[in-house]
Amino acid sequence: MSRPPADRTQLRERILHAALDLARERGWAAVSIRTIGERAGCASPIIYRAFQDKEAILLEVNRYAYRQLNARVRKAVRPGMEFRELMLAIAGAHWDFAFEERELHQVMYNLDGVHIPHQQDLQLPEGREVFALMLDSLLRYRPGLSPAEAAGYLTAGMALLIGFITGAKLDGPLIGGRVRGRSMMEAALGRMIDQL
């Protein structure tokens, strides 16, 4: 095995890229400290100097995933968008991300062999960014809502979105794949927005 990089940041990046490459090739179930070390070219003790455990690696991949999703959302959102258009643009960016960055999406939602035990307890700044944008927009769109009510509507909307993504990934007759699924998701989300 090669020597670990002298720079800790460089070592952490190499480990994260190795984990993500393995997940893309073989799925998250195949990602372990041992396989990451083999791919990154360093022994397990070197990995443990950079990360406490596999969960810590997955949490860092999770942060990276949210940064990637947030970049897509920022690109899709334009100043002055009406609330409905804004929500559909955010949902569309999330939809495309889920299909184009499948392994990152799996880490964000503990899917397909990913298990981050305490992920639901985390309040990652990267994860809050898009939700804060949506919350602020909804409160401006419907000023009579309390922040808790608005958060409840947004949580329901995200559940709807994730449900359609999951159904479309199964590519079964219920949703009918990515294209039909997106159309169905947009129609359902649009109706939900119109009810606000």
CORRAQUI-V816768 format. One record per residue. N is the residue number from 0. RES is the residue in three letters. OMEGA is omega in degrees with one decimal (none if undefined). Layout:
n & res & omega
N & RES & OMEGA
N & RES & OMEGA
This chain:
n & res & omega
0 & MET & 179.8
1 & SER & 179.7
2 & ARG & 178.8
3 & PRO & 176.6
4 & PRO & 179.3
5 & ALA & -177.4
6 & ASP & -177.8
7 & ARG & 178.8
8 & THR & 178.9
9 & GLN & 178.3
10 & LEU & 179.8
11 & ARG & 178.7
12 & GLU & 179.1
13 & ARG & 178.4
14 & ILE & -179.7
15 & LEU & 178.5
16 & HIS & 177.9
17 & ALA & 179.8
18 & ALA & -178.9
19 & LEU & 176.7
20 & ASP & 177.9
21 & LEU & -179.8
22 & ALA & 179.5
23 & ARG & -178.1
24 & GLU & -169.9
25 & ARG & -177.8
26 & GLY & -176.2
27 & TRP & 179.9
28 & ALA & -179.5
29 & ALA & -177.2
30 & VAL & 177.5
31 & SER & 177.0
32 & ILE & -179.5
33 & ARG & -177.7
34 & THR & 175.8
35 & ILE & 179.3
36 & GLY & 178.0
37 & GLU & -178.7
38 & ARG & -177.8
39 & ALA & 178.9
40 & GLY & 177.3
41 & CYS & -178.0
42 & ALA & -179.4
43 & SER & 179.7
44 & PRO & 177.1
45 & ILE & 178.9
46 & ILE & -179.1
47 & TYR & 172.9
48 & ARG & -178.0
49 & ALA & -178.3
50 & PHE & -178.5
51 & GLN & -177.0
52 & ASP & -179.8
53 & LYS & 178.4
54 & GLU & 179.3
55 & ALA & 176.8
56 & ILE & 179.7
57 & LEU & 177.1
58 & LEU & 178.0
59 & GLU & 174.1
60 & VAL & 177.6
61 & ASN & 177.9
62 & ARG & 178.7
63 & TYR & -179.8
64 & ALA & 179.0
65 & TYR & 177.1
66 & ARG & 178.7
67 & GLN & 178.1
68 & LEU & -179.6
69 & ASN & 178.1
70 & ALA & 178.4
71 & ARG & 179.7
72 & VAL & 179.0
73 & ARG & 179.3
74 & LYS & -177.7
75 & ALA & -174.8
76 & VAL & 177.9
77 & ARG & 177.2
78 & PRO & 175.9
79 & GLY & 178.5
80 & MET & 172.3
81 & GLU & -175.0
82 & PHE & -178.3
83 & ARG & -179.7
84 & GLU & 178.9
85 & LEU & -178.9
86 & MET & 179.1
87 & LEU & 176.8
88 & ALA & 177.9
89 & ILE & 178.9
90 & ALA & 178.6
91 & GLY & 177.6
92 & ALA & 179.1
93 & HIS & 179.3
94 & TRP & -178.9
95 & ASP & 178.4
96 & PHE & -177.6
97 & ALA & -179.0
98 & PHE & -177.0
99 & GLU & 178.8
100 & GLU & -172.8
101 & ARG & -176.1
102 & GLU & 177.0
103 & LEU & 178.1
104 & HIS & 178.3
105 & GLN & 179.4
106 & VAL & -178.0
107 & MET & -173.7
108 & TYR & 177.8
109 & ASN & -177.5
110 & LEU & 168.6
111 & ASP & 174.4
112 & GLY & 177.3
113 & VAL & 175.5
114 & HIS & 173.8
115 & ILE & -169.7
116 & PRO & -173.6
117 & HIS & -176.4
118 & GLN & -178.0
119 & GLN & -180.0
120 & ASP & -174.8
121 & LEU & 172.4
122 & GLN & -178.4
123 & LEU & 177.1
124 & PRO & -179.9
125 & GLU & 179.5
126 & GLY & -178.5
127 & ARG & -172.2
128 & GLU & -177.9
129 & VAL & 179.2
130 & PHE & 179.2
131 & ALA & 177.3
132 & LEU & 179.8
133 & MET & -179.1
134 & LEU & 178.8
135 & ASP & -179.7
136 & SER & -179.9
137 & LEU & 179.8
138 & LEU & 175.1
139 & ARG & -179.4
140 & TYR & 179.2
141 & ARG & -174.5
142 & PRO & 179.8
143 & GLY & 179.8
144 & LEU & 171.7
145 & SER & 176.5
146 & PRO & 179.4
147 & ALA & 177.4
148 & GLU & -179.9
149 & ALA & 178.6
150 & ALA & 177.4
151 & GLY & 177.1
152 & TYR & -179.0
153 & LEU & 177.5
154 & THR & 177.2
155 & ALA & 178.0
156 & GLY & 177.9
157 & MET & 177.9
158 & ALA & 177.5
159 & LEU & 179.8
160 & LEU & -178.6
161 & ILE & 177.0
162 & GLY & 177.6
163 & PHE & 177.9
164 & ILE & -179.4
165 & THR & 178.7
166 & GLY & -179.6
167 & ALA & 178.4
168 & LYS & 176.8
169 & LEU & 176.2
170 & ASP & 179.8
171 & GLY & -176.4
172 & PRO & -177.9
173 & LEU & -177.9
174 & ILE & 176.4
175 & GLY & 174.5
176 & GLY & -171.1
177 & ARG & -173.9
178 & VAL & 179.7
179 & ARG & 179.0
180 & GLY & 179.5
181 & ARG & 178.6
182 & SER & 178.3
183 & MET & 179.6
184 & MET & -178.9
185 & GLU & 178.5
186 & ALA & -179.5
187 & ALA & 180.0
188 & LEU & 177.0
189 & GLY & 177.3
190 & ARG & 179.3
191 & MET & 178.7
192 & ILE & -178.8
193 & ASP & 179.1
194 & GLN & -178.5
195 & LEU & none
